[in-house]
């Protein structure tokens, strides 16, 4: 089937399919005599797997690991579980951070009169807020650990 059909059947855009091939997440598709990509049902199945993993918040690096585990019939389910649990922990941290952000904005909005005066505590807070601490910078810059790194740490 062509890339349009594979896209429709998998729910993954043609642009993303090409990207996944380019970065090596999926193998390059077979080609027709005319040079068009030709996908099999197995390719669509893999694309659905990737789409579901993306829907659950897995980054590409972890999807690569999941695909390796999925293809490996000698895998340990403990490895898959560890990866899922790490993703849950990351999502919970993001939820906590988003809640803190919402609470802060809510408090700032509560302090703002919202009238015709130019004074605005929201803008004042944005203007005077200090730089993030070094710890926050390091946390943002940290590369996520792979499942192998998590299991050996």
N, C-alpha and C positions, 0 to 999 in steps of 0.2 A: 504494500500500500504506500501511497505517497505521503509526504510530510503533513499535508493538510488533513488527510484521513487519520493519520497517527495522532495528530494534535486533537482532532475532534474526539476520537475514541479514548484518549488518555486524559483529556482535560488540561494538557500542558500546551502552551502556545508554541507555534512553530519557531518563533524567535528563541524561546527557552530551550527547545529541543536542540537547535543549532548550537546554542551556548553550552549546553551540557556535553555535546560532542566535542566542542572546541576545548573545553577544560579537561576532557577525559573522564567525566563522570559516567558517561555511557560510551560504549564502543561506537566507532563511526558506522553509519548505516551502510548496508550494501548499496550498490549503485546499479541502475539500469544501463542498458547499452547507450542510452541518450545522456547518461550522467546524472539522472535524478536519483535522489535518495529513495531507497526501497525498504520499508519497515515490515517486520514480521509481527505476528501476534505476541511473541515473547518480548519484543521491544516495547510494545504498548503496555504489557504487563509490568515491565520494569519502570516505565515512565509513570504509571499509576502508583507504584510503590514510592517513587521519588516524590510525587505530588503529595501523597499522604504524609510522608515524613516531613515535607516542607510545611504542610498544614499544621503539624504538631510542633513546629518551631525548631526543627533540627537544622543546623547550618550545613552547608555543602560538605565541609570537612567531616562531619559526623555521618552524613548520608553516605559518604564514601565508605566509612567503616561499616555502616549498616548493610550496605550492598555486599561488601566482602563477607560479612557474617551470614547474610541471606544466601549467598552462593555456596558457602562452605557447609557441607552436610556434617562435617565433624566439629562444628562450632559448639561452644559451651553456651547454654542459655544464660548462664551467669554473666557472661560478657555483654550480652544484649540487655539484660536487666540492669547492669551497672550503667550502661550508656543511657538508658531510659531514665533511671533514677537521677543521674547527673543533669539531664535535661529538665526534669521536674524541679530540681533545686535551682537551676538557672532561671527558670520561668518564675518561680516563687520570689526570687530576689528582684526580678524585673517588676513583678506585680507590686512588691513592697516599695520599690523606688517610684513607680508610677503613682501609687497612693500618696506617698510623701509629696510628690510634685502637685497632685491635685489638691491636697490639704493646704499646701503653701499658697497656691493660687486662690483657693477659696478664701483663705484668711486675708490675703491682700485685697481681694475684691470686696470683702466685708468692710475693710478699713477705708475703702475709697467711697467718697460721697457720691460720685457719679453725677455731679451737677455741672454748672457752667464755669466753675472756678478752675484755674489752671493747675492747682495743687493735686497731685495724684500719687498716692503711696505705692502704687504698682510700678510706675515709671521710676520713682525714687529708689525702690528696692532693686530694680534691674540696673540702675545706674551705679549704686553704691555696693552692690553685692561683690564681695572679694573673690579673688581667683580660687578655684578649687584647690584643696589641699594636695600635697604631693601624693598622699595615699590614694585619693580619688583618681588622680592622673594615672598612677601606676595601674590601678584596677581597670581603667578604661583601655589602657595600652596593652594589657596582658593578653597573650595569645591563649585561646581556649585549649585545655588539655585534651589529648586524644584519649580514647578508651584505654589504650595500652599504657599511657602515662598514668591514668587514674588508677588502674589495677596494680601498677608497680609502686605507686607512691604510698 
